[in-house]
Every structure is written in structure tokens, then in C-alpha cells.
Amino acid sequence: MQCPKCKTENTEQVVYCVRCHTPLKYTCPACKHVQLQGGQCEKCGVDFAKYAAMLIFQAQEASQQKRKRAGWRPPIWVHIVFFPFPAIIQLVLYLVRKARSR
């Protein structure tokens, strides 16, 4: 099999050219049919670019739904600012108890 880009001869088993790494075989994401040209599947007719865009859109929708289900979460600065307060309260209580016991 000859690479269409660099014209290097490759074995039939390789998927990418051994010299320039150009794809020599394309696998359909829908039906897994292996073919020599990209763009559209020869077997089922799926357009590779549209299929990839559809998968990305589905992933974005799923992540938006997950965020909606999670609800509101405070920003990170709130956690940083208010983190020391419980420790300070516990320290003050400890010191008050220690002072009373003397």
C-alpha cells in the first residue's frame, strides 16, 4: 500500500504511514467498516465530521444536565475564606476551658 502523501510503500497491516504518519485506513465510528478514504463511510454512509460533532454535542448536553442536577455550589473563595473559622472557634473554646480549669 502506497502512502498518498509521501509515496512511501507500507505493508497492508499498518493503519498509519511509517514515514509521515498519515492515516492509510479509516474506520467508520458507527459501523466499524475499514476503508481507504475518509470523509464518508462507504458501507453505511455516515459522514465522519458530522458524527464527531454529534458526539461532542451529546457530551456537552450530558455535562450540562449533570451540572443542573448538582445544583448550586459556592465558589472556591468562599471555602478558602471560611475554612479557618471552625478551627478558630475550637481553639477559643479550648483556651476558655483551660483557663477555667486553673
Secondary structure, 3 states (H helix, E strand, C coil): CECCCCCCECCCCCCECCCCCCECCEECCCCCCEECCCCECCCCCCEHHHHHHHHHHHHHHHHHHHHHHHCCCCCHHHHHHHCHHHHHHHHHHHHHHHHHHC
